[in-house]
Amino acid sequence: MDYLELFLKSIFIDNMVFAFFLGMCSYLAVSKKVSTAVGLGAAVIFVLAITVPLNFLLDKYILREGALVWLGPEYSDYDLSFLTFILFIATIATMVQLVEIIVEKFSPSLYNSLGIFLPLIAVNCAILGGSLFMQQKEFATITHAGVYGIGSGIGWFLAILAIAAIREKIRYSNVPAPLRGLGITFILTGLMAIGFMSFGGMLTGGEEEETKKQETVQVKEKTAKEVAENTNVSILK
């Protein structure tokens, strides 16, 4: 799979928020201000960019059935896949702790603004979802996993940044009382998700055309082969 295609798909088509609605707790709670949303979004990008490739290595060399063959032939039958969630979450929690230390050191105001939601990145289902989707997609190389992790983080960042910008502006709008707060936020999220669905056709249209071309070529080759066989039969008769 092309790196650019994978990168764009992870941002616009397989968006963690608008396609799978993962990480909604932080998305809804920390999207009241753009400044706070930018800080949390950057933290999510960093965590996904690091944990997805690390978990790719764990999955490839430790967790899969037969992954321990590099230790010796006697370990080829071992299957540690039941430890997937434990090791993935341990990797994520380690990286989140590192992010928390860095943010607290260099930006105490942002650290105080994010509050409890910064350490909660460790149990953010968007972060774990990135590693699980990586495992499901069975990427060939760690580079693919890294590109997917960065793209997924940027997709989540764009989602929370967009809703934060809208929520800041919507404060000055006359929103009906029953919809103020989370009500209008859910509606806006749904509308943006519909908008992001349009990117699917833009990136997959070329693949469909290529598939049709291949099918047409195969049909022509089959027809030519049948005509040649019939011609040979007629000559023999």
C-alpha positions in Angstrom: 0.0 0.0 0.0 1.3 3.4 -0.9 2.4 5.5 2.1 0.6 8.7 0.9 -2.6 6.7 0.3 -2.4 5.1 3.7 -1.7 8.4 5.3 -4.7 10.2 3.7 -7.0 7.3 4.4 -6.1 7.2 8.1 -6.9 10.9 8.3 -10.0 11.3 6.3 -11.7 7.9 5.6 -10.7 5.9 8.7 -10.9 8.9 11.0 -11.0 7.7 14.6 -13.8 10.2 15.6 -15.9 10.5 12.5 -15.7 7.0 11.2 -15.4 4.9 14.4 -16.5 7.4 17.1 -13.5 6.4 19.2 -12.1 8.7 21.9 -15.4 10.6 22.3 -14.9 11.2 26.1 -11.9 13.4 25.6 -13.3 14.8 22.3 -16.4 16.1 24.0 -14.8 17.2 27.3 -11.7 19.0 26.1 -13.2 20.7 23.0 -14.5 23.8 24.6 -11.4 25.9 23.8 -9.2 25.7 20.7 -6.0 26.1 22.8 -6.8 23.2 25.0 -7.9 21.1 22.0 -4.6 21.8 20.2 -2.6 20.6 23.3 -4.5 17.4 23.7 -4.5 16.7 19.9 -0.8 17.1 19.8 -0.4 14.7 22.7 -2.6 12.2 20.9 -0.5 12.5 17.7 2.7 11.9 19.7 1.3 8.9 21.6 -0.1 7.2 18.4 3.0 7.9 16.4 5.1 6.1 19.1 2.8 3.4 20.3 1.6 2.0 17.0 5.1 1.2 15.7 6.1 -0.2 19.1 3.1 -2.4 19.3 3.7 -3.5 15.7 7.1 -4.8 16.8 5.5 -6.5 19.9 2.9 -8.1 17.7 5.4 -9.3 15.1 8.2 -10.6 17.3 6.4 -11.6 20.5 2.6 -11.9 20.4 1.7 -13.7 17.1 1.6 -17.4 16.9 5.1 -18.6 16.0 6.6 -15.1 16.5 9.1 -16.4 19.0 10.8 -18.5 16.4 13.7 -16.0 16.4 14.6 -17.4 19.9 15.0 -20.9 18.4 13.0 -23.6 16.7 11.7 -25.0 20.0 9.7 -21.7 20.5 7.9 -21.8 17.1 4.7 -23.3 18.6 4.3 -20.6 21.2 1.2 -18.3 20.9 1.2 -15.3 23.2 -1.7 -13.5 21.5 -3.7 -13.6 24.8 -1.3 -11.0 26.2 -2.1 -8.5 23.4 -4.3 -6.1 25.4 -2.0 -6.2 28.4 1.2 -5.4 26.5 -0.5 -2.8 24.2 -2.0 -0.9 27.1 1.3 -1.1 29.0 3.1 0.5 26.0 0.5 3.2 25.8 0.5 4.0 29.5 4.3 4.3 29.4 4.2 6.8 26.5 1.3 8.8 28.1 3.3 9.1 31.3 6.2 10.5 29.3 3.9 13.0 27.6 2.5 14.0 31.0 5.9 14.7 32.4 6.9 16.7 29.3 3.8 18.8 29.3 4.0 19.5 33.0 7.6 20.6 32.7 7.3 22.9 29.7 3.7 24.0 29.8 2.1 24.0 33.3 -0.9 26.1 32.1 -1.8 23.5 29.4 -1.2 20.7 32.0 -3.7 22.4 34.3 -6.2 23.0 31.5 -6.2 19.4 30.4 -6.5 18.2 33.9 -7.4 14.5 34.3 -7.9 14.0 30.6 -4.2 14.0 29.9 -3.4 10.8 31.9 -6.7 9.4 30.6 -5.2 9.2 27.2 -3.8 5.9 28.5 -7.3 4.5 28.4 -8.5 6.5 25.4 -10.1 3.9 23.1 -8.8 5.9 20.0 -5.2 5.2 21.2 -5.8 1.5 21.7 -7.9 1.3 18.6 -5.0 2.6 16.5 -2.9 -0.4 17.7 -5.7 -2.9 17.3 -6.5 -1.7 13.8 -2.8 -1.9 12.9 -2.8 -5.5 14.0 -6.0 -6.2 12.0 -4.7 -4.6 8.9 -1.5 -6.7 9.0 1.0 -4.1 7.8 4.1 -5.5 6.1 6.6 -3.1 7.7 7.0 -0.8 10.7 7.0 2.2 8.3 3.5 1.4 7.3 2.5 1.1 11.0 4.2 4.5 11.8 2.5 6.2 8.9 -0.8 4.8 10.0 -0.2 5.9 13.6 0.7 9.5 12.6 -2.2 9.7 10.2 -4.7 8.5 12.8 -3.3 11.0 15.3 -3.7 13.9 12.8 -7.2 12.7 12.0 -8.2 12.9 15.7 -6.4 16.2 16.1 -8.3 17.7 13.1 -11.6 16.4 14.6 -11.2 17.9 18.0 -9.7 21.1 16.6 -12.7 21.6 14.2 -15.3 21.0 16.9 -13.5 23.3 19.3 -13.4 26.1 16.8 -17.1 25.6 16.1 -18.0 25.5 19.8 -16.1 28.7 20.5 -18.1 30.5 17.7 -21.4 28.9 18.6 -21.4 30.5 22.0 -22.6 33.7 20.3 -25.4 31.9 18.4 -29.0 31.6 19.5 -29.0 27.8 20.1 -32.3 26.4 21.4 -32.1 25.8 25.1 -32.6 21.9 25.0 -29.7 21.6 22.5 -27.1 23.8 24.3 -23.9 22.0 25.4 -23.6 18.4 24.4 -26.8 18.3 22.4 -25.6 20.6 19.6 -22.1 19.1 19.8 -23.4 15.7 19.0 -25.4 17.1 16.1 -22.3 18.9 14.7 -20.2 15.8 15.1 -22.8 13.8 13.1 -22.8 16.4 10.4 -19.0 16.5 10.2 -19.0 12.7 10.0 -21.3 12.8 7.0 -19.0 15.4 5.4 -15.9 13.2 6.0 -17.8 10.3 4.3 -17.4 12.1 1.0 -13.7 11.7 1.1 -14.2 7.9 0.7 -15.3 8.3 -2.9 -12.5 10.6 -3.7 -9.8 8.2 -2.6 -11.4 4.9 -3.7 -12.7 6.1 -7.1 -9.4 5.5 -8.8 -9.2 1.9 -7.3 -12.7 1.1 -8.7 -11.7 2.4 -12.2 -8.5 0.4 -12.1 -10.5 -2.7 -11.1 -12.9 -2.2 -14.0 -10.0 -1.8 -16.4 -8.4 -5.0 -15.2 -11.7 -6.9 -15.5 -12.2 -5.5 -19.0 -8.6 -6.6 -20.0 -9.3 -10.1 -18.6 -12.5 -10.4 -20.5 -10.8 -9.4 -23.8 -8.0 -11.8 -23.2 -10.5 -14.6 -22.4 -12.5 -13.8 -25.6 -9.3 -13.7 -27.7 -8.3 -17.0 -26.3 -11.7 -18.6 -27.1 -11.6 -17.2 -30.6 -8.1 -18.6 -31.2 -9.2 -22.0 -29.9 -12.2 -22.0 -32.1 -10.1 -21.0 -35.1 -7.6 -23.8 -34.4 -10.5 -26.3 -34.2 -12.0 -25.1 -37.5 -8.6 -25.4 -39.2 -8.1 -29.0 -37.9 -11.5 -30.0 -39.2 
